Amino acid sequence: SAPPKWIFKAFTSTHVFLYRLSKGKMGRTMIGFPVLLLTTTGRKSGLQRTTPVVYIRDGDSYLIAASAGGAERHPIWFLNLQNKPEANIEVEGKISKVEVEIASDSERARLYERFKAQGDNFVKYEQNTKRPIPVIRLKPALG
């Protein structure tokens, strides 16, 4: 069974703290992937929420997968992005505003293959859930 939520929250808070303190030198990778900090606006609270998320570069964009470790529910940050498709990311100490594009079904399948090619854990996540795992493109915001 999954660990209690407080353990996940404590891990996330510590990861964000160390990442920011070191300008991305600590906590910059997880499971062999580079990590960025994703800040979304809570769809219920309206508060800013920051989560470490693994990514793949795609030109000037970042691809992230809403895998939630293969859970049956989407991660909260993804629900927040659906509600308000804009966010800030922090990569190695640099904060940027990004536009959010949730990949269409056909594009999602193609892009998720890139995650699976990078690590077996993404294969397992897909096997552990019935939901299609969304892939999100984070593009530099214009203006």
Solvent accessible surface area in square Angstrom, and as a share of the most:
residue,aa,sasa,rsa
1,S,166,1.07
2,A,89,0.69
3,P,88,0.56
4,P,70,0.44
5,K,163,0.69
6,W,173,0.61
7,I,75,0.38
8,F,127,0.53
9,K,134,0.57
10,A,52,0.40
11,F,109,0.45
12,T,20,0.12
13,S,72,0.46
14,T,75,0.44
15,H,17,0.07
16,V,16,0.09
17,F,123,0.51
18,L,63,0.31
19,Y,0,0.00
20,R,106,0.39
21,L,117,0.58
22,S,22,0.14
23,K,132,0.56
24,G,0,0.00
25,K,141,0.60
26,M,89,0.40
27,G,29,0.28
28,R,105,0.38
29,T,82,0.48
30,M,54,0.24
31,I,95,0.48
32,G,78,0.75
33,F,4,0.02
34,P,54,0.34
35,V,3,0.02
36,L,0,0.00
37,L,1,0.00
38,L,0,0.00
39,T,18,0.11
40,T,3,0.01
41,T,28,0.16
42,G,8,0.08
43,R,86,0.31
44,K,173,0.73
45,S,60,0.39
46,G,47,0.45
47,L,102,0.51
48,Q,110,0.49
49,R,117,0.43
50,T,31,0.18
51,T,25,0.14
52,P,14,0.09
53,V,11,0.06
54,V,15,0.09
55,Y,16,0.06
56,I,15,0.08
57,R,115,0.42
58,D,41,0.21
59,G,69,0.67
60,D,94,0.49
61,S,5,0.03
62,Y,27,0.10
63,L,0,0.00
64,I,0,0.00
65,A,7,0.06
66,A,0,0.00
67,S,11,0.07
68,A,41,0.32
69,G,44,0.43
70,G,5,0.05
71,A,47,0.36
72,E,96,0.43
73,R,201,0.73
74,H,57,0.25
75,P,19,0.12
76,I,106,0.54
77,W,27,0.09
78,F,4,0.02
79,L,46,0.23
80,N,3,0.01
81,L,0,0.00
82,Q,97,0.43
83,N,94,0.48
84,K,80,0.34
85,P,78,0.49
86,E,73,0.33
87,A,7,0.05
88,N,54,0.28
89,I,4,0.02
90,E,12,0.06
91,V,22,0.13
92,E,99,0.44
93,G,31,0.30
94,K,143,0.61
95,I,114,0.58
96,S,35,0.22
97,K,117,0.50
98,V,4,0.02
99,E,70,0.32
100,V,15,0.09
101,E,78,0.35
102,I,74,0.38
103,A,16,0.12
104,S,68,0.44
105,D,121,0.62
106,S,92,0.59
107,E,52,0.23
108,R,36,0.13
109,A,48,0.37
110,R,140,0.51
111,L,3,0.01
112,Y,2,0.01
113,E,94,0.42
114,R,83,0.30
115,F,0,0.00
116,K,44,0.19
117,A,93,0.72
118,Q,120,0.53
119,G,15,0.15
120,D,104,0.54
121,N,30,0.15
122,F,2,0.01
123,V,51,0.29
124,K,116,0.49
125,Y,42,0.16
126,E,58,0.26
127,Q,136,0.61
128,N,97,0.50
129,T,14,0.08
130,K,185,0.78
131,R,30,0.11
132,P,85,0.54
133,I,0,0.00
134,P,12,0.08
135,V,0,0.00
136,I,0,0.00
137,R,38,0.14
138,L,0,0.00
139,K,63,0.26
140,P,59,0.37
141,A,32,0.25
142,L,159,0.79
143,G,129,1.24
